[in-house]
Amino acid sequence: MNDWELNGRIKDAVEKNILFYDEHGKGNITKRLVYLMYGHSDDLLERVLIPTDVYPEFDFSEPLYGVSFVRDKRLNYEGSKKIIEEHEMCLLNHKDQLVLGIWGDESILGAV
């Protein structure tokens, strides 16, 4: 995914003003977060872009609920911080990095 597509998907997700996070997650990507995002997509979620500097609590090399995981350096701490500031987002519970869920033309944000 190139930069303009990533930025467009993030912009669309921000405009929907829906952000998922696992309140019990300790700075990692949890199955609960993926399940929340999956449920919001009406079970259509295809892939989740995750930062390379945050690790899931599960084996992300295998699909989970049919969802594939793609590591993306643009979502690392500095990149997420820039996106959060650019879109004037406010994240709860000390979450400071974004993950992006994708299905078809739809996108949704998660935070860790």
N, C-alpha and C positions, 0 to 999 in steps of 0.2 A: 504494500500500500504506500503510495507516495505521500509527500507532505500535505499537498492541497486536499487530498481525499481525507486524510486523517483529520486535518483541521476542520473540514466541512462536517464530518461525522461528529466531532466533538462539539462544534457549534450547534448542530441539530439537537444533540443530547442535552446540552445546557439549556437551550430554549424550551425544551419539554419540562425542565425543572424537576427531574426525577433522578435521584442519586441513591444507590444502594450501598450499604456497608454492613459488616458483621460487627455489632457492638462488642462481641466477645473476642474478636480477632485481635491478636497482639502484633499488628504490623505485618501480617502475612495474608496471603490469599487463601481463603477457606472454602470448603465445600458449601458451607451455608451461604456465603456471598454468591457463589456461582448458582446455587439453587434459587436464590431470590431473584437474580437476574434472569435465569431460565424461566421461572414462573411468570415474570412480567412480560416476557416475549411470547407468552402462550405456547411454550414448549418449542419455539422455533429458533432459539439461539443457536448460531452456527459456530462462532468463534469468539474468543476473548483475547484481546491484546493485553499483555501484562508487562510490567516493567522488568528489566533484566536484573535489577538490584533488590527485588523483593521476591521471595520464594514461596510457592504454594505449600500447603501442608499435605499435599497429595502428589502423586506422580503425574506431572502435567505432560509427560511425553505420550501418554495414552489419553484418548478422548474420555471425557467425563460427561455422562448424560448425552453423549453424542456431540459434545462441544469440543472443538480443538482449541489449543492454547498456542499463541504466538508471542514470543518474547520480543519486545520493542524498546530499544534504548531511548526513544523519544519520550517515553513515559517514566523514565527514571526520575529520581528525586528532583533534580534541577529542571527537567522538562515539565514535570507535573506542576512544580511551583510556578513556572512561567505561565502555563495554561490557566492555572487557578487565578493568578493575578490578572491575566489578560481578560478573562471572562468574569472577573469580580465575583468569584464563587466563595462561599463560606462552607468549610467542611467541619463536621461535628466530631467530637470525641477524639481529638488529636490525630485525625486521619490526614495524611499529607501527600498521598500518591493516588493516582487515578488508574483504573483499568477500564477498557472500552469493550463492551459487548456488541456484537454485530449479527444481524440476520437480515437477509435481503437488503432493502434500502433503509432499514431501521437501525438505530444505535441507542445504546444506553450506557450510562456511566456507573461505575462502582468506585469505591474508595477503600484504601487500606492504610 
